[in-house]
């Protein structure tokens, strides 16, 4: 991969030696510091991941992904301040990496969520994590819940195992080594444009915030604010992709919200200060998780030759998770409305 | 049936000739007037029902049941003012009659509700009332929705037809003629106790209201007030009767609310004046309907040899209706909290 091998183009200057003007952090310096910090964190997590057993590797993998997302976010938001080609390429590669690493975790948490939901739906049904071990109870439906749990566990465990192999393969690939080298460059010498330090960071961050605001404004928040609006299950038995297309704008807001949070971090704002943004992000994480879980239940129901009782349980489970989607939207709009002036966020 | 043949016991006096004291309606007189009105309405609806074709019979049947419920409610609430044996017996027979007449209507509206829900869940799925006529569309799930609609239509139409026959049979039976004769007695001469006119009606109505208040207080209203609490689907895949047992206290409140409304009517309060009680009643009607529809979907899923796609659609439908149950509880608690002083109700 060319990322690491590429020499920073002419015009880029390391910012480290510059002196801040009038006590305000110079734009380029703040950005470079943030990128260096995150790159260092990435390399630390990578080292820790390499030294961990499979059981211990989950935490460093999370840290690695968090740092990758933050680097990628800063490269995107403050793109005009950076060497564009170099950072675009690193961003693409970081997206590939965090996507690859995220999959294993996503399947694991989807399994937990679905088995947890089955447990709630069927008290004598599958316990968390060992659905197959509980003998079928009285009544066809509880048998169905147990069988549905076993089927989901089988399918998601297989998907997770495959994702684990793919992640291991990725971490050993030359493509990954190129990414790591690129991040290592970032840790020592950020490829800022020559005129970067003259620009303040705020307009770029404000741009992200404006895009976030527009995306939120396009959401059906009034409808989401009416509890039990039954929107999330609308057309839930229609064409297979119907619920997913309805979820997409919410997923988009989730990504923009994260980008906005990272831009705030770059500006030196602690994200913990803005409880509203945190709550909104948590609601959209839940939205994303429930949406994925509902799709997994629907997809398990398309397994050939399953018993009707299993299919019935998967239908109930699908609808349950679609209602979780709706609940997450309700939670999001409630959090979002709470403090529209966002007085807390500006430091 | 002995109702009609029974001669009012000694101690009963017709109240018609009594003079109201100080402009206030005498208790016995108000009660007798209400019972006479409802008995007259019962007989009018019965006559209309006999003269109607099958298509036109639905409206008089509703009126017949409404009058039967009101008579029964008044006999129950103001029991101490009436000849107890006579009114208990008429009440039992009225309950049998309205139960028998209600079934056909319940199956019809349950079918409408479920086909409507399937239509919402599957845009290319079954249209209202003719699920079987739409050809199966793309994707297993839409086929499933169409098949689920056809199955439910078959089962509920059969149940409805049977209920219709049973109702016709009941209306031609000597048991029914005895009830009608009992109501005819009521229309001319209410079997009040000799000392009834001395008692005010208010304490009896207050007693019903107190029972209603206690029953509402025992409901999990705080939980119901949290949108998307997922309570209604709790154990939804467990033992078959799990959701029904959770619904019972709400059904009980529905009946007490109705009894309370009828007691208000007897006291001369127009029920339309209390929007809060009307709204609460509507929410609990919706609760009852959704609960029955959810049970019908679950029961259809236990039909032997159905396709997995059909069972899946029925699972989604069941969960959808259980969420309607939850939505109705949310609506009830919102209405109930709205005006706790009930200033509007006292005339």
Interface residues (C-beta under 8 A of the other chain):
Chain A: X118 X120 X121 X122 X123 X124 X125 X138 X139 X140 X141 X142 X144 X145 X227 X228 X230 X233 X234 X235 X236 X237 X238 X239 X240 X242 X298 X301 X302 X306 X307 X308 X309 X310 X311 X312 X313 X314 X315 X316 X317 X318 X319 X320 X323 X324 X326 X327 X330
Chain B: X118 X120 X121 X122 X123 X124 X125 X138 X139 X140 X141 X142 X144 X145 X227 X228 X230 X233 X234 X235 X236 X237 X238 X239 X240 X242 X298 X301 X302 X306 X307 X308 X309 X310 X311 X312 X313 X314 X315 X316 X317 X318 X319 X320 X323 X324 X326 X327 X330
